[in-house]
Amino acid sequence: MDTLLQDARLALRRLLKSPGFAAVAILSLALGIGANTVIFSVVNGALLRPLAYRQPQQLYVVREIVPELAQTYPTFPANLASFRIWQRDCHTFEDVAIVEPLSMILTGHGDATEISGARASANLLNVLGVQPALGRTFLPQEDNPGNDHVVLLSEGFWRRRFKGDRNVIGQAIMLDGATYQIIGILPASFRFPKGDQLGPLTEFPPQIDYVKPLGLDAAQWSPFGDFDFAAIARLKPGVSASQALAELNVVQAQIAKSRNQGMGLRAELLPMERQVVGSARIGLLLLLGATGAVLLIVCLNLANLLLARIPGRLHEVAIRKSLGASRVRLARQMLTESLLLAVVGGSLGIALAYYGLHWLIAVAPANLPRIDEVILDARVLWFSVVLAALTGIVFGFLPALALAQSDPQRSLKAGAATTTENRSARQLRSSLVGVEVGIGTLLLIMAGLLTMSMIHLLDVDKGFTTEHVMAADVNLPPQTYTKKNQKMEFYEKVLQQVRALPGVSKAAWISKLPLEGQEQVSIIEVPGRVVPIAQTPIASYRYVTPEYFQTMGIPVLRGHLMEPADLDRPVAIISESVAKQIWPLENPIGKQFRRNDPLLQVIGVVADVRTVALDEPPLLMIYQPIGAPGWPGMQASLVVRTAISPMSLSSALRDAIRSIDSQVPVVHLRPMQEIVSESVSARRFQLGLASLFGLFAMLLAALGIYGVVGYSVARRRQELGIRIALGADPSNLRNLVLLQGMSPVLAGWIAGVATSFIAGILIRSLLFGVTARDPLTIGFASIVVLATAATACYFPARRAANVDPMVALRYE
């Protein structure tokens, strides 16, 4: 222990004698370790920490499969009728629950407000293994129609709305005009999956404010329609997923046979933990790898700096060896210095990570999985401690080895200060530079591929315009708007008010905006045409007012748009993809098809529109007039085209809607450009961090190149002075130094490009419109790398060409 303390004191004294070097090393390590700590915190929260449920590894998401429709829709959410049969006949399940998103309007506590929640089977919390923090959970009988007017509130909503009052249990709350009793408060740790984390066609809000029981009669549901629910099953202990799936598929076959509708039924079981993270896993691991690569470059730079300091210590080391110091003791002393730097840098890095993590959570997209669960916990702190220790060993190992293997006899000679640098030492330092350049090249190419993907994504034909378009989502209170004519009157009055506003050129309603997912999915049946069920087209249906297409800038390709006279007729406007698939060689105008009775007549064809996401192909889309059969009518989005800035009209639009009915909440009010931006927020987040790490890596590599070449010039000053004294051309010396400096750069660049081919394949799911070997991306990244390296080499090379031979030879 005394020896270790002596080594630590000696290391501290040496570092205090070189405050500039120590400051650069500590700051570099703090940034590298801090960045790794922040990204590992996100990876830990999203990928490593178990879901906050009881034994989450036993939870599986159940998806239904209709083989005849699998080509269009590989899987569906669960059906209520099927769910009840699973509960009864699937004995490998400990239990199974279903849940669907449900927004309701809260009144009686200030202005009418839409709150986001879920309707779930009474056993949902039991399946998840969650107990209320206050009150009780649902009773089985509360699943039945008429007994479902009870709610559980989320802890966050309870604190926001009721100030954390524990006496709310048993009190009444008004939702959608009906009285609900508050029976419990969910725990603060409760998190429910958001977005489509439980599978396509189930879109849950970013946060759930309440949960209510189903209150639905399964006997009224068909197993081949209304696939609306996310299903979560808990397997019995000791039961494997394959065993449960085998039994479930037997039950599915029995259901299909009993219905005798000519279609099969199968199922899929997906681990809930993996399903929640979904495609974000690859992006998060990419970011963790990028931060690790940046820290490795930091280590290589510090190793080079320490190697550069060794010649100045050889005389001291030679004396210590002569006095009996062993090579192990000398190596340990050097490692002690590097570990001391790592400890101080790591401590500062953890402090920086605390603030960096708060910033990252603030700028991260809301749909990033489990971002609200990310914290600096004990696992993250231990990770940082171990990382700091490993970092100290990594960048201190080679200098310690070089110091221990130095020749004391040569160092003690009077002429020990040779005119040239040891060849092996120079090759080692050049090799480290090559590795740095290779890593920097790889990171820049990865960032370039993500950048090109984003450019292609934003440039994709959306089918609509976003400039000068504002969108407002509203939700009609069901207790007030019970009849179709009441809803129609509200929508028409709002249009009249909005169109009268200064700066508004057009306004219209649609049942669901583009890029906000699917709804009203149904088959297209053409009279007189017999088509196998597997080939029956499936389309999404939207309900619009006549000016919708002009407001959104959606081109009309054939026929005409809706007119006021069409609102009471069974007409439809179809998207271009519907026309090509249903009537590929015919004029679709005037053709008829059926969704439900009556037959719908095609009056127009419009361009395809991106419905789910910019990187998803357009869906088959059919537009019907608002008020047509099948129109839900309770939720709709107002779209307004303006001649001025859309945001300048936000207050006026909100007031216009409230002037018609103050009890109708405006749920969202934002420009269409913001909706498009939100749809790519996860990609933009990954791109921003990857680009930051890539540029930082290249900057560190450039500093490393400059340091190595500059040190080489300083050590070779006498040699260069002799060459100039003997008549060497300064330009030749400059080119010689440039060539020697760029040689490891070129080797590292080639290795980085080759490695990017493999890494690009691993991240191909994150790419859009670009391949892993995109020549434009690789070419641009290569230019940046080589130009940066050449600049870093040029200044030392120019200094070498300007060496004064008299000054250089003065000490010879």
N, C-alpha and C positions, 0 to 999 in steps of 0.2 A: 504493500500500500504506500509506503514511504517513497518507493521508487516511482510509482505512478504520480504521486503528488509532485515530486521533483520534476518529472517530465512535463506535467501540466504547467508548473510555474515557469519552467524554461520556455515552453511553447508560448505562454502568454507574454513573456518578456520579448521574445523574438517578433511576435506580431505587433507589439506596441512600438517596436523600433521601425516597423514598416506600416504606418497607419494608412497610407494610400492603398497599398495592396490589400490590407485587411478589410478596409471599407468596401472596396470593389468586390472582394470575395464574399463578404457577408451579405451585401445587397443583392448580388447575383443569386446566392443560395436562398435568400429570403423570398425573392420573387419566384424562383423555380419551385421551392418547397411549398410556398403559399398557394401558387396556382394548382399544384398537384393536390393539395389538401382540399381546395374548393371543389375541384372536379370530382375527387374521390368522395366528397360529402354527398354530391348529387348521385353518383353511382351507388353509393352505400344506401341512400334513402330510397332510390328507385329500384335497384336490382338486388341488393344483398340483404337488406333488412326485411324480415318476413312481414306480410300484410298484418294489420292490427286486428286479426281475428284468431279465434281458437284453432290451433293446428291447421294453419292455412294450406299446408301441403295436401290436405284431404279435400280441398274445395276445387270443383271443376265446373266450367261453364258448359252447359248443354246446348248444342245447336242442332236444329232439325235439317234433314236433307230430303228433298223430293228429287229422286234420280232423274225423272223426266225433265226437270227444270234446272238441273245442276250446271248446264253449260252457261246459262245466263246468271243464275244465282246459286253459287256452290252450296251455301248454307242459308238457313232462315233462323230468326229468333223462334222462341217456343210458342206453341199454341195452347190456349187455356184448357181445351178439352183433353189434349194429349197430356198436359201436366197432371191433371187429376188422375189419369190412368197410371202415370209413372209413380205417383205417390202410393197407389194401391198395389202395383204389380212389380215394381223394381226393388227386390229385396237386397241387392248389393248397395243400395243407397241407405245411409243412415236417415237421410231426409233430403228433400228437394224443395226449393222455393222459387217463385217467379216474381219479377218486378218490372215495371215500366215507368218511364218518366211521366210526370203529370204536373202541369203548372196550374195554380189556382189563384184567384183574386182575393186578397185580404182586405176586409173592410172593418170599420169600427175602431180602428187605431190610427186616426189621421186620414190622409188621402188614400184612395184605393191603390193598392200596390199588387203587382203580380209577384208571387213567390214561387220558387222552383222546388219541386219535391218529387215524390215517387209514390206509386200505388203498388203495394206488394202483398203477397200472401202472408197470412198472419204468422207463419213460422219463419219469416226471413231472418229475424235476429237470432233465433235459435239455431238456424242452419249456419249462420256466420259465427256463432259463438260470442255474441255481444249482449251485454246486460245494460239496461238503462242506468244512467247515473242517478236519476230520480224517478220515482213512480214505477210503473210496471210496463211489460210488453203487451202485445196483442193477445187476445183470447181466440181460440179456434172459431167460435161462433161469430166473431166479428168479421170473418171473411164473407159471411152471407149478406145478400142484398138487404138493406134496411138496418143492419146492425153495424155498419162501417163508419159511423160518424164519430170516430175517435182518431186522435193524431198523436204521434211522437214528434217532438221538436228537436232540431239539432241544437247542440250546445251554443254554437255561434249565434244562431238566430234568436235563441232564448235570451242571450245576453244583450244582443242589439235591440230587440223589440221589447223585452220585459225586464231589462236591467238586472238580469240574474235573480229575479224574485222567485224564491223556492215555493211560494204559496200559489203559483200558477197551476199546480197539479189539481185537476178537478174543475178548473175554470173553463169557460166557453170561449170560443174563437170563431169568427165569421169567415168562412171560406166559400167562395162562389155563391154567396147569399144564404148558405146553410150553416147551421150551428154545429160545431164540432167540439168535443170535449178533449182537453189536453190531459193525457194519461201518463206521460213520461217525458223525460229529457234524455237524449242520447249522450253518451260519454264524449268528452272533448277529443279523445283519440279516434273517434269513429270517422272513417273516411270511406266514401263509396266511389267506385269507378266512375269516370266521367267520359264524355264524348262517346266514341264507339269502342271503348276499351273492352266491352263485353260482346263485341261483334258488330258487323254491319247491320244497318236497319234498326239499331237501338242507340239513340243519341241522348245521353244523360247530361244534365247541366254541370257546370264546373263545381258547384256546391249544392248540396241538398239541404233545404230549410226544414222539411218535414217529411214524414212517412205516414201514409194512411193505409188501412186494409183494402183488399180488393173490392168487395161488395159486388161481385159479378157471379152470374149463373153459368157454369161451364156447359150445361145442357143446351144452351143457346148458341154454342160455338161449333163450327165445323173444323175437323182436323186438317182440312186442305185450304183453309183461309184464315185470315186474321192472325198471322204470325207476328205478334206484337211484343212479346215479353222476353226479357233476358232471364234465363233459367240458371240457377246455381245449385249444384248438388254436392252434398257431403258424403263421401264414400265411407262405408263401415271400416273400422280398423282391420288391417290385414287384407283388404280387398284391393286388387290392382285395378288400374284404369282399363286394362284390356278385358278383365273379367266383367267389370261393370258395363263396358261398351257392348260386349257380347250379349249380355242379358237385355240391355236396353234395345238393341236392334231386334231381338226376338219380339219384344213388346211392340216395337214400332211396326213390324211386319203384321202382327195380329191386329193392330189398329187399322192399318191400310186394308187388310182383308175384310174386316168387319164393315168398313165404309163402302167397299165395292165400287170405287169410282175410277178404276183403271189406272191408278197411280200408286207408286210405292212410297214407303217412308223409311228412312234410316236416321241415324243420329251421329253426332261427333262430340267427343269429350275433350275439352281443352283445359289444361292446368290454369287455374285462375291467376296465379302469380305471374306466369308468363304472358297471359292474355292482357293483363293490366298494363304491362310494360310495352308489349307489342313491338312495332318497328322501331321504337325509340332506343331499344337495346343497342343496335349497331351504332347509332349516332353517339350515344353516351360512351361506348367503349372506344370509338374513334377519338373523341375528345380526350379521354383518359390517356390513350396512347400518344396523342399529340403533346399533352403536357409532360408525359414521361420522357418523350424525345427531347423536348426543350430542356428539361432538367439534365438529361444525359449530355447535351451540348454544353451546359453550364459546367458539368463535371470535367469534360474534356478541356474546356478553356482553363479551368483552374489547375488541372493537371499540367497543362502547358506552362502556365505561369509559375508553378512550383518547380517544374523542370528547369525553367529559365533561371531560377534563383539558386540552383544547385552549384554552379561553378563558383559563386561567391562564398559558398560554405565549405568548399573542398579542403581548404587549408585547416579550418577548425576541425573538420571530420578526421583529417589525417592525424592531427595531434591527439584527438580522443582515441583513435585506434591505436596509436603508439603507446598510449597510457593504459591500454587494456580493454577499451570498450569493444564489445562484440558487435557483429553485424546486426544481430537481432535487436540489441538495445538501440542502435542507431536508427534502424527501420522503425522501431516502436516510437522513438522520439519524433520522427517525421509524421507518422500516423497520428500521434497525439496532437500535433499542430493542425492537421486536416480535420480531425474529429472536433477539436475546439472550435474551429471555424464553422463546422457543420452544426454544432450545438447552438452557437449564437445565431447563425443564420436560420436554423430551424425554428428557434424560439421566436425570432422576429417574423418568420414566415407564418407561424400559427397565428400571431397577432394580426398580420395582414389578412390572413384567411378569414378571420372573424368578420372583418368589415367587407372583404371581398364577397363572402357568401351572402351577406345581406343585399349587396348590390346585385349579385347574380339572380337571386330570387325575385328581386324587384323588376328586373328586365326580362326574365324568362317568360316564355309564352304560357298562358294559363293551361294549355292542353299538354304541357310537358308532364309525363306521368309522375305522380307523387311528389311534385315539387314543393307542395305545402308541408311535406313531412321531413324535408331535408334540414338537418341540424348538425352541429359539431358535437357528436356524442363521443363516448369513450373509445369506440372502435376507430373513429376518425383520428382522434388524438394519438392512439397507439400507432396507427398507420404513419402519422407524421413523425413520431419519434423514431420508429424503425427506419423510415425513409431517410431521415437526417443522418442516422448512424451509417446506413448503407452508402449514402452519398459521400460521407467523409472517407469511408474506406475506398470507394471507387476512385475518387480523384486523388487520394493520397497514396494509393498502392504503388503506382509506377515511380513517382518521385522517391518514395521510401526505398524501393528496390534499387533504383539508380544510385541513391546515396550510400546504401549499404555495400554495394559492389564496387565503389570507387577505389582506386589504387592509391594508398597513402604514400608510397615511395615517390610516385610521379608528382603528387600534389606538393610534396615537401621540397622538391628541387627548386633551385633558384630561378630557373627559367620555366616555371610551371605555367605561366601565362602564355600559352601558345597563340599563334596568330590565326589559327583556324579552329572552327568548332568540331568536336568529335563527330565523325560521320554517322555512327550508330545513333547518337543522341539526336542529330539533326533528322535522320530518317524516322526516328520514333515520333518526334514532334510533328513532322510533316504527315505521318500516317494518321495522327490524331486529328489534324486539320482535314484530311480527306474524309474521315468518318463524319466530322461535323458538317462538311459540305454535302455529303450524301444524305444525312438526316434532314438538313435544311431543304435540299432539293425535293426530297420525298414530301415533306410537309407543304411546301409551296405548290407542288403539283396537285396534292389532295385538295388544298384550298382553292386552287384554280378550277379543278373539276366541279367542286361545289358551287363556285361562282358561275361557271358556265351553265350549270344545271339551273341555277336561279334565273339567269338571263333568259334561257330558253323557256322556263316556266312562266315568267312574267310576260314573255312575248307570244305565248301561245294564244291562238284565237279563242277568246272566251265566248264569243257569240253575242256579246252585249258590250255597251260602252259604260265606262265608270265616271268619266269627267262630268261634273256639274249635275250629279244625280245623288239625291238624298233618300234614305230609306228609314221608315219608322214602323216598328212592329207594335201591334195592339192586340189586346185580348179582351173580348167582350164578356161582361159578367153574365153567366148563364141564367141567373135568377131574373134578369131584366130582359134579356134578348132570347125569348123562348120561341119566337115565330120567325119564319123566313122573311116576311115583309118588314119586321122590325130591324133585322140585320141589314137588309138591302137599303132601307131608308137611312140608317146611320152612315153606311159607306157612301151613299150618294150625297148626303149633306156635307160630309167631310170634303169630298171632292169639290163641291161648289165653293166652300170656304177657302180651300187651299188654292184653287185656280184663281181666285180673286186677289191673292197676295201679290204685291209688287215683286217682280223678279222671277215669278213662276211661269214657265211656258207650257208645261204639261204635267199631268198627275194621273195616277192609276193605282189600282189595287191588284195584288196577287196573293194567292193562298200560302205560298212559301217561296222565298227568294232564291235565286241561283246561289250555288256554293254553300247552301245550308242543308244539304242532305236530301234524302228521298222521303216521299210520303205518297199515299194513294197509289200503290203499285198494284197493277192488275193486268190481265191478259187482253190481247186485241183479237177479237174473233170476227172474221170476214164471212158474211152469209154466203152459203153455197160453196165454200172452200173447205175441204176436209184436210186438216193438217195434223200430223202426229203431235201429241201433247208436248213432246220434247222440243218440237220446232215451233211451238206457238209463241209468238212474240209477246214480251212483257214490257209494259211501258209505265212511266210515272205520269200522273195526271196533276195538272195545275188548273186553278180557276182564276180568271182574270177579268178586268173590265176592258172595254174596247181600246183605250189609248195605251195599254200596257206596252205594246211592242214599239210604238213610236217613242214612248218615254224612255225605254231602256236601249233604244237604238238597235233593236233586233231586226235584221233585214227580212223583208218579205220576198220570197223567191217565186211563189206562184199564187194565183188566186187573189183574194182580198182579205182584209182584216175584218174583225167583228164590227158590226154596226148596231146601233140601239135596237133595231128591229130583230137582231139575232139573239137578243137576250132571252127571249121566250121560245126559241126554236132549238131542236136537238142538233146543234152544229158543233164542229170542232176544228181547230187549227192544229196541224201536225208539224213535227219537226222534220227536217230534211232526212234524217236517218230513218224515220218511220216510213216516209215515202219510198225510199230506196229499198227497204226491206220488205214492205208489204206489196207495193206496186212498182217493181223495179223498171219495167218497160212500158209503163202506162202513165197517163196523166191522172194524178190522184184526185183532182178537183171534181167534186160531185160524187165520189165514191162513198160507200157506206161501210160501217163496221159497228161492232157491238162490244160494249163493255158490260152494261146492264141494259135493260129495256129503257127507253126506245133506242132504235138504231140512230147512230150519229152520222151526219153528213159532213164530209171534208169541204171546207170553204177556202182554205188557204194553207200554204206551206211556208214555214219560216226557218231560219238558220238554226243549226244545233247550238245548244248552250251548255257550258260546263255546269253540271248540277251538284256533284259531290265535292270535287276538288279539281284544281287546275291540272294535276297530274293524272286524273282519271278521265277516260274517254267520255264524251257526251252520252247521256242515256237517251233511250227512246222517250220522247216527250209529247204529250197531248194536252192541248189547252182547251178548256171549255169556259163558257161564260159564267161569271159569278151567279149563283142561284140555281145552276143546273143540278139535276139529280146526282147525289153523292157528295155535294158540296158541304163540308163540315160547318163553315161559316163563323166559327167562334174566334179563330185566330187568322190574322191577315197582315200583310205588309203594305204600307203606302210607299209608293216610289214617286219622286218628284224631280222633274228636270228643271233646272234653274238657269237663268241668264247671268247670275252673280254667284259669288262663293256660296256653296251649299251650307256651310257652317253658319253663315250670317243669317240664315233663315230658321235655324233650329228652334229658337224661342217662339217665333211666329207659328211654326208648324205645330209645336206642342200646344200653344194657346188655341189654335184653330180646332184641334181635336177635342180639347177640353171644353171649348165653347159649345160643342154639340152635346157632350155628355162628360161631366167632370168625374164620373165614376169609372170611366174607361181608362185604364193605365196605359201609358206609352212605355212599353217595356224597353225598347232600344231605339235610339235615334242617332244614326251615323251615316256618313257618306258611303257610297258603294265602294269607293277606293279603299276605305278602311276594312270593309268586308273582305275584299280581295287580299289586302295586306294580312289580315288575321288568318286567312286560309293557308298562307305560306309562312306563318310566324315561326313554326318549329324549324323549318329549313333555314330561315334567316338567322335564327339563333345559333344553329350549328355552324352556318357559314361565317358568322361574325367571329365566333371563338376560334374556329379553325384558321381563319385568315390572320387573326391576331397572333396565334401561336406560330404560324408559318413565318410571318414577318419578323417576329421576335427571334425565332430560330436563325433566320438568315442574318439578322443584325449581329447576333452572338457569333455566328460563324465568320462574319466579316471581321469582327474584332479579333477573333482567334487568328485569322489569316494575317491581319495587320501585325499582330503581336509576334507571330512566328517569323515572318519575313523581316520585320523591323529588328528583332533580336538577332537574327542571322546576320543582317548587315552590320549591326553594332559589333558582333563578335569577329566579323571578318574585315574590320576596318583596316587593319595593318595589311592584310592580303590585298585588299582593293587599292590601298595606297601604293603598294609595290607595283601592282599592274599598271596604274596610271603613271608612276615614275618611269616605268619601262616603255611607255608610249602607247598603252592601251587606249582605244577610243572610248570616251565616256558613254556614248550611245550603246556600244557593245556591252559594256558593263551593266547598263540599265536593262538591256534585253536579257542578259544572262540571269540577273536577279528575277526579272519577270518570269522567265522560263522556269527557273527553279521554284518560284512561288506558285505558279499556275499548274505545275505537274501534279501535285496531290489534289488540287482543285478539280482538274479534269477527271482524274480517277474517281474521286468522290461523286462528281456529277454523273458519270456513266453508271456508277453503282446505284445512285439515287433514282435515276430514270428507270433502270431495270427493275428495281424494287417496287416502283410505283405501278408497274404493270400488274404485279401480284396484289398489291394493296387496293388498286382500283377495282379488281374483281371482287374483293371482299366487301367493298362498299357500293356495289352496283345497285343495290336497292335504294340508295340515297341519290342516285344519279337520274337525270331526266334530260333526254335529248342529246346526250353526250356519252361516249364510250370511255373506258378506262385508258385507252390509247389515243385519245383525241390529240392530233398533231398540233392544233392551234394552242391548246392549253400547255402541252409539254414544251412547245417552242417558246411560248411567252415566259414560262417559268424558267426555262434554261437561259434565256437572255438576261433575266433578272439576276439569276445566280452567277452567271459568268461575268456580267458587267459589274456586279457588286464585288466579286472576288478580284477582278482585274483592277478596280479602283483601290481596293485594300492593298494590293501588291504594288501599285504604281508609285505611291508616295515614298515607301522605303526604297524602291528601285531608283527613283529620282535622287534621293539622298545619297545612294551608293555612287551614282555617277558624278556627284559633286564633292566627293571626298577630297580633301586637301592632302596631298601626299606628305608634305612636311609635318603636318599635325599628326597624320596617321603613323608616321615613322618615328615620331619624337621619343616614344617609349621603347623602340626596338633596341 
